[in-house]
Amino acid sequence: MFHCAQSKDCHRKSQKIEGEELQQDKLAMDTFECHGWLHITLHYGTSIANIKIEHKEDHILYCSIYIHEEIKAMIVL
């Protein structure tokens, strides 16, 4: 089962790491009461799959904040 990345149901509060030098401020993704999920059941031995999807509230599109390793290597601290 997959949940919407912006669902408040799956949102976890950020945790602080010990050692101030390791801490960093990070913007949190907006979350919503969308109750979004996707469930896929595969039936082995057949070409049949059951797909169930639910998303109760429209919200802003998800924008990936992942930074590729090549970009990280160009950043000088």
N, CA, C and O atoms as CSV, one atom per row, in Angstrom:
chain,resi,resn,atom,element,x,y,z
A,1,MET,N,N,0.851,-1.171,0.000
A,1,MET,CA,C,0.000,0.000,0.000
A,1,MET,C,C,0.896,1.234,0.000
A,1,MET,O,O,1.899,1.283,0.712
A,2,PHE,N,N,0.533,2.211,-0.789
A,2,PHE,CA,C,1.249,3.477,-0.875
A,2,PHE,C,C,0.336,4.589,-0.403
A,2,PHE,O,O,-0.853,4.596,-0.721
A,3,HIS,N,N,0.877,5.524,0.348
A,3,HIS,CA,C,0.098,6.658,0.836
A,3,HIS,C,C,0.550,7.922,0.133
A,3,HIS,O,O,1.698,8.021,-0.300
A,4,CYS,N,N,-0.344,8.885,0.017
A,4,CYS,CA,C,0.003,10.181,-0.552
A,4,CYS,C,C,1.116,10.800,0.299
A,4,CYS,O,O,1.019,10.821,1.526
A,5,ALA,N,N,2.160,11.298,-0.344
A,5,ALA,CA,C,3.301,11.876,0.371
A,5,ALA,C,C,2.917,13.113,1.165
A,5,ALA,O,O,3.659,13.524,2.057
A,6,GLN,N,N,1.770,13.717,0.858
A,6,GLN,CA,C,1.363,14.935,1.532
A,6,GLN,C,C,0.190,14.712,2.498
A,6,GLN,O,O,-0.423,15.674,2.960
A,7,SER,N,N,-0.115,13.466,2.797
A,7,SER,CA,C,-1.218,13.156,3.697
A,7,SER,C,C,-0.824,13.398,5.152
A,7,SER,O,O,0.234,12.953,5.596
A,8,LYS,N,N,-1.678,14.103,5.891
A,8,LYS,CA,C,-1.417,14.324,7.318
A,8,LYS,C,C,-1.413,13.009,8.087
A,8,LYS,O,O,-0.789,12.904,9.143
A,9,ASP,N,N,-2.109,12.004,7.555
A,9,ASP,CA,C,-2.156,10.697,8.213
A,9,ASP,C,C,-0.768,10.072,8.350
A,9,ASP,O,O,-0.520,9.316,9.290
A,10,CYS,N,N,0.137,10.380,7.421
A,10,CYS,CA,C,1.460,9.749,7.405
A,10,CYS,C,C,2.573,10.698,7.810
A,10,CYS,O,O,3.742,10.313,7.808
A,11,HIS,N,N,2.237,11.916,8.152
A,11,HIS,CA,C,3.251,12.914,8.476
A,11,HIS,C,C,3.868,12.624,9.841
A,11,HIS,O,O,3.158,12.373,10.816
A,12,ARG,N,N,5.195,12.661,9.896
A,12,ARG,CA,C,5.908,12.469,11.160
A,12,ARG,C,C,6.574,13.779,11.551
A,12,ARG,O,O,7.057,14.518,10.693
A,13,LYS,N,N,6.599,14.058,12.825
A,13,LYS,CA,C,7.270,15.248,13.325
A,13,LYS,C,C,8.778,15.048,13.204
A,13,LYS,O,O,9.289,13.957,13.455
A,14,SER,N,N,9.489,16.116,12.816
A,14,SER,CA,C,10.938,16.001,12.655
A,14,SER,C,C,11.602,15.743,14.005
A,14,SER,O,O,11.110,16.162,15.052
A,15,GLN,N,N,12.730,15.044,13.950
A,15,GLN,CA,C,13.463,14.710,15.164
A,15,GLN,C,C,14.810,15.418,15.141
A,15,GLN,O,O,15.439,15.535,14.089
A,16,LYS,N,N,15.245,15.881,16.287
A,16,LYS,CA,C,16.542,16.552,16.404
A,16,LYS,C,C,17.632,15.509,16.642
A,16,LYS,O,O,17.448,14.547,17.387
A,17,ILE,N,N,18.767,15.728,15.990
A,17,ILE,CA,C,19.939,14.878,16.176
A,17,ILE,C,C,20.832,15.546,17.212
A,17,ILE,O,O,20.985,16.767,17.207
A,18,GLU,N,N,21.424,14.748,18.101
A,18,GLU,CA,C,22.333,15.324,19.094
A,18,GLU,C,C,23.563,15.877,18.394
A,18,GLU,O,O,24.038,15.306,17.413
A,19,GLY,N,N,24.060,16.960,18.887
A,19,GLY,CA,C,25.226,17.602,18.295
A,19,GLY,C,C,24.792,18.734,17.378
A,19,GLY,O,O,24.280,18.496,16.285
A,20,GLU,N,N,24.997,19.949,17.823
A,20,GLU,CA,C,24.523,21.113,17.087
A,20,GLU,C,C,25.097,21.203,15.677
A,20,GLU,O,O,24.429,21.707,14.774
A,21,GLU,N,N,26.320,20.724,15.471
A,21,GLU,CA,C,26.942,20.795,14.145
A,21,GLU,C,C,26.225,19.923,13.115
A,21,GLU,O,O,26.368,20.141,11.912
A,22,LEU,N,N,25.455,18.938,13.580
A,22,LEU,CA,C,24.726,18.057,12.675
A,22,LEU,C,C,23.309,18.537,12.396
A,22,LEU,O,O,22.654,18.013,11.495
A,23,GLN,N,N,22.822,19.515,13.141
A,23,GLN,CA,C,21.453,19.980,12.972
A,23,GLN,C,C,21.359,20.961,11.814
A,23,GLN,O,O,22.273,21.750,11.574
A,24,GLN,N,N,20.250,20.901,11.108
A,24,GLN,CA,C,20.009,21.815,10.006
A,24,GLN,C,C,18.533,22.152,9.940
A,24,GLN,O,O,17.675,21.329,10.262
A,25,ASP,N,N,18.251,23.373,9.520
A,25,ASP,CA,C,16.865,23.778,9.342
A,25,ASP,C,C,16.380,23.253,7.996
A,25,ASP,O,O,17.081,23.353,6.989
A,26,LYS,N,N,15.190,22.700,7.992
A,26,LYS,CA,C,14.645,22.116,6.781
A,26,LYS,C,C,13.185,22.518,6.686
A,26,LYS,O,O,12.438,22.412,7.659
A,27,LEU,N,N,12.785,22.977,5.520
A,27,LEU,CA,C,11.389,23.326,5.328
A,27,LEU,C,C,10.558,22.058,5.299
A,27,LEU,O,O,10.955,21.056,4.704
A,28,ALA,N,N,9.414,22.107,5.937
A,28,ALA,CA,C,8.523,20.956,5.954
A,28,ALA,C,C,7.569,21.022,4.764
A,28,ALA,O,O,7.158,22.104,4.344
A,29,MET,N,N,7.230,19.878,4.241
A,29,MET,CA,C,6.272,19.804,3.149
A,29,MET,C,C,4.873,20.089,3.703
A,29,MET,O,O,4.541,19.657,4.806
A,30,ASP,N,N,4.059,20.813,2.939
A,30,ASP,CA,C,2.675,21.031,3.347
A,30,ASP,C,C,1.949,19.698,3.368
A,30,ASP,O,O,2.181,18.848,2.509
A,31,THR,N,N,1.071,19.510,4.347
A,31,THR,CA,C,0.288,18.280,4.427
A,31,THR,C,C,-1.193,18.621,4.419
A,31,THR,O,O,-1.591,19.747,4.719
A,32,PHE,N,N,-2.000,17.627,4.072
A,32,PHE,CA,C,-3.429,17.845,3.882
A,32,PHE,C,C,-4.230,16.664,4.413
A,32,PHE,O,O,-3.695,15.570,4.592
A,33,GLU,N,N,-5.493,16.890,4.659
A,33,GLU,CA,C,-6.418,15.839,5.119
A,33,GLU,C,C,-7.001,15.112,3.903
A,33,GLU,O,O,-8.219,14.980,3.779
A,34,CYS,N,N,-6.131,14.644,3.012
A,34,CYS,CA,C,-6.587,14.050,1.746
A,34,CYS,C,C,-6.907,12.564,1.875
A,34,CYS,O,O,-7.667,12.024,1.071
A,35,HIS,N,N,-6.340,11.901,2.871
A,35,HIS,CA,C,-6.536,10.461,3.072
A,35,HIS,C,C,-6.240,9.690,1.784
A,35,HIS,O,O,-6.962,8.762,1.419
A,36,GLY,N,N,-5.157,10.099,1.102
A,36,GLY,CA,C,-4.815,9.493,-0.177
A,36,GLY,C,C,-4.020,8.208,-0.019
A,36,GLY,O,O,-3.067,8.145,0.757
A,37,TRP,N,N,-4.425,7.177,-0.768
A,37,TRP,CA,C,-3.694,5.922,-0.755
A,37,TRP,C,C,-3.931,5.156,-2.052
A,37,TRP,O,O,-4.922,5.376,-2.749
A,38,LEU,N,N,-3.017,4.269,-2.355
A,38,LEU,CA,C,-3.084,3.402,-3.529
A,38,LEU,C,C,-2.728,1.997,-3.074
A,38,LEU,O,O,-1.707,1.789,-2.418
A,39,HIS,N,N,-3.574,1.032,-3.423
A,39,HIS,CA,C,-3.330,-0.361,-3.031
A,39,HIS,C,C,-3.406,-1.222,-4.292
A,39,HIS,O,O,-4.412,-1.207,-5.001
A,40,ILE,N,N,-2.339,-1.970,-4.567
A,40,ILE,CA,C,-2.284,-2.834,-5.748
A,40,ILE,C,C,-2.104,-4.270,-5.287
A,40,ILE,O,O,-1.180,-4.578,-4.536
A,41,THR,N,N,-2.994,-5.147,-5.742
A,41,THR,CA,C,-2.895,-6.575,-5.441
A,41,THR,C,C,-2.644,-7.319,-6.745
A,41,THR,O,O,-3.447,-7.242,-7.674
A,42,LEU,N,N,-1.527,-8.039,-6.812
A,42,LEU,CA,C,-1.197,-8.830,-7.995
A,42,LEU,C,C,-1.631,-10.271,-7.769
A,42,LEU,O,O,-1.448,-10.824,-6.685
A,43,HIS,N,N,-2.203,-10.866,-8.798
A,43,HIS,CA,C,-2.630,-12.260,-8.725
A,43,HIS,C,C,-1.638,-13.089,-9.534
A,43,HIS,O,O,-1.682,-13.111,-10.764
A,44,TYR,N,N,-0.745,-13.766,-8.821
A,44,TYR,CA,C,0.306,-14.538,-9.480
A,44,TYR,C,C,-0.289,-15.657,-10.322
A,44,TYR,O,O,-1.284,-16.280,-9.954
A,45,GLY,N,N,0.347,-15.893,-11.458
A,45,GLY,CA,C,-0.137,-16.921,-12.366
A,45,GLY,C,C,-1.187,-16.398,-13.329
A,45,GLY,O,O,-1.651,-17.134,-14.200
A,46,THR,N,N,-1.563,-15.146,-13.182
A,46,THR,CA,C,-2.539,-14.535,-14.092
A,46,THR,C,C,-2.010,-13.162,-14.505
A,46,THR,O,O,-0.984,-12.704,-14.002
A,47,SER,N,N,-2.704,-12.530,-15.404
A,47,SER,CA,C,-2.355,-11.166,-15.792
A,47,SER,C,C,-3.340,-10.173,-15.178
A,47,SER,O,O,-3.629,-9.128,-15.760
A,48,ILE,N,N,-3.851,-10.515,-13.995
A,48,ILE,CA,C,-4.861,-9.692,-13.323
A,48,ILE,C,C,-4.252,-8.972,-12.119
A,48,ILE,O,O,-3.488,-9.550,-11.347
A,49,ALA,N,N,-4.609,-7.708,-11.983
A,49,ALA,CA,C,-4.216,-6.915,-10.819
A,49,ALA,C,C,-5.425,-6.121,-10.363
A,49,ALA,O,O,-6.129,-5.532,-11.184
A,50,ASN,N,N,-5.671,-6.100,-9.066
A,50,ASN,CA,C,-6.720,-5.247,-8.507
A,50,ASN,C,C,-6.072,-3.953,-8.041
A,50,ASN,O,O,-5.069,-3.986,-7.328
A,51,ILE,N,N,-6.625,-2.827,-8.432
A,51,ILE,CA,C,-6.093,-1.531,-8.056
A,51,ILE,C,C,-7.184,-0.738,-7.356
A,51,ILE,O,O,-8.266,-0.531,-7.904
A,52,LYS,N,N,-6.886,-0.295,-6.135
A,52,LYS,CA,C,-7.816,0.540,-5.371
A,52,LYS,C,C,-7.103,1.848,-5.065
A,52,LYS,O,O,-5.948,1.847,-4.641
A,53,ILE,N,N,-7.791,2.957,-5.279
A,53,ILE,CA,C,-7.196,4.266,-5.027
A,53,ILE,C,C,-8.236,5.151,-4.356
A,53,ILE,O,O,-9.424,5.093,-4.673
A,54,GLU,N,N,-7.765,5.974,-3.423
A,54,GLU,CA,C,-8.656,6.922,-2.752
A,54,GLU,C,C,-7.892,8.217,-2.524
A,54,GLU,O,O,-6.728,8.200,-2.122
A,55,HIS,N,N,-8.539,9.313,-2.778
A,55,HIS,CA,C,-7.958,10.626,-2.534
A,55,HIS,C,C,-9.119,11.579,-2.335
A,55,HIS,O,O,-9.780,11.960,-3.302
A,56,LYS,N,N,-9.381,11.974,-1.084
A,56,LYS,CA,C,-10.605,12.700,-0.742
A,56,LYS,C,C,-10.513,14.215,-0.880
A,56,LYS,O,O,-11.538,14.893,-0.826
A,57,GLU,N,N,-9.308,14.765,-1.055
A,57,GLU,CA,C,-9.182,16.219,-1.118
A,57,GLU,C,C,-8.108,16.609,-2.122
A,57,GLU,O,O,-6.981,16.118,-2.057
A,58,ASP,N,N,-8.459,17.492,-3.048
A,58,ASP,CA,C,-7.456,18.034,-3.957
A,58,ASP,C,C,-6.530,18.950,-3.162
A,58,ASP,O,O,-6.964,19.623,-2.227
A,59,HIS,N,N,-5.251,18.970,-3.539
A,59,HIS,CA,C,-4.310,19.878,-2.892
A,59,HIS,C,C,-3.195,20.197,-3.864
A,59,HIS,O,O,-3.174,19.677,-4.979
A,60,ILE,N,N,-2.270,21.042,-3.455
A,60,ILE,CA,C,-1.186,21.423,-4.347
A,60,ILE,C,C,-0.390,20.186,-4.749
A,60,ILE,O,O,-0.331,19.207,-4.005
A,61,LEU,N,N,0.215,20.237,-5.919
A,61,LEU,CA,C,0.991,19.106,-6.424
A,61,LEU,C,C,2.247,18.897,-5.591
A,61,LEU,O,O,2.826,19.848,-5.066
A,62,TYR,N,N,2.654,17.654,-5.481
A,62,TYR,CA,C,3.885,17.296,-4.791
A,62,TYR,C,C,5.067,17.768,-5.622
A,62,TYR,O,O,5.092,17.584,-6.839
A,63,CYS,N,N,6.031,18.368,-4.973
A,63,CYS,CA,C,7.245,18.819,-5.645
A,63,CYS,C,C,8.419,18.155,-4.935
A,63,CYS,O,O,8.658,18.404,-3.754
A,64,SER,N,N,9.142,17.318,-5.654
A,64,SER,CA,C,10.267,16.614,-5.056
A,64,SER,C,C,11.347,17.604,-4.634
A,64,SER,O,O,11.706,18.502,-5.395
A,65,ILE,N,N,11.865,17.434,-3.413
A,65,ILE,CA,C,12.931,18.308,-2.912
A,65,ILE,C,C,14.262,17.563,-2.846
A,65,ILE,O,O,15.205,18.020,-2.200
A,66,TYR,N,N,14.331,16.417,-3.514
A,66,TYR,CA,C,15.546,15.607,-3.542
A,66,TYR,C,C,16.625,16.334,-4.344
A,66,TYR,O,O,16.341,16.880,-5.410
A,67,ILE,N,N,17.843,16.346,-3.846
A,67,ILE,CA,C,18.966,16.956,-4.546
A,67,ILE,C,C,19.902,15.836,-5.007
A,67,ILE,O,O,20.385,15.049,-4.193
A,68,HIS,N,N,20.153,15.770,-6.310
A,68,HIS,CA,C,21.013,14.729,-6.876
A,68,HIS,C,C,22.431,14.859,-6.339
A,68,HIS,O,O,22.886,15.956,-6.014
A,69,GLU,N,N,23.117,13.742,-6.250
A,69,GLU,CA,C,24.487,13.707,-5.723
A,69,GLU,C,C,25.428,14.597,-6.538
A,69,GLU,O,O,26.337,15.204,-5.973
A,70,GLU,N,N,25.222,14.684,-7.868
A,70,GLU,CA,C,26.074,15.520,-8.710
A,70,GLU,C,C,25.956,16.994,-8.309
A,70,GLU,O,O,26.944,17.729,-8.314
A,71,ILE,N,N,24.753,17.408,-7.967
A,71,ILE,CA,C,24.532,18.809,-7.541
A,71,ILE,C,C,25.158,19.038,-6.173
A,71,ILE,O,O,25.788,20.070,-5.943
A,72,LYS,N,N,24.990,18.082,-5.263
A,72,LYS,CA,C,25.583,18.215,-3.930
A,72,LYS,C,C,27.097,18.366,-4.014
A,72,LYS,O,O,27.693,19.119,-3.244
A,73,ALA,N,N,27.725,17.642,-4.959
A,73,ALA,CA,C,29.172,17.692,-5.099
A,73,ALA,C,C,29.651,19.074,-5.543
A,73,ALA,O,O,30.793,19.443,-5.268
A,74,MET,N,N,28.795,19.847,-6.227
A,74,MET,CA,C,29.175,21.187,-6.698
A,74,MET,C,C,29.033,22.243,-5.619
A,74,MET,O,O,29.556,23.347,-5.766
A,75,ILE,N,N,28.336,21.925,-4.540
A,75,ILE,CA,C,28.106,22.896,-3.462
A,75,ILE,C,C,29.299,22.881,-2.531
A,75,ILE,O,O,29.675,21.829,-2.012
A,76,VAL,N,N,29.899,24.048,-2.316
A,76,VAL,CA,C,31.049,24.170,-1.431
A,76,VAL,C,C,30.566,24.753,-0.113
A,76,VAL,O,O,29.917,25.799,-0.091
A,77,LEU,N,N,30.879,24.087,0.969
A,77,LEU,CA,C,30.454,24.564,2.293
A,77,LEU,C,C,31.490,25.485,2.881
A,77,LEU,O,O,31.312,25.988,3.990
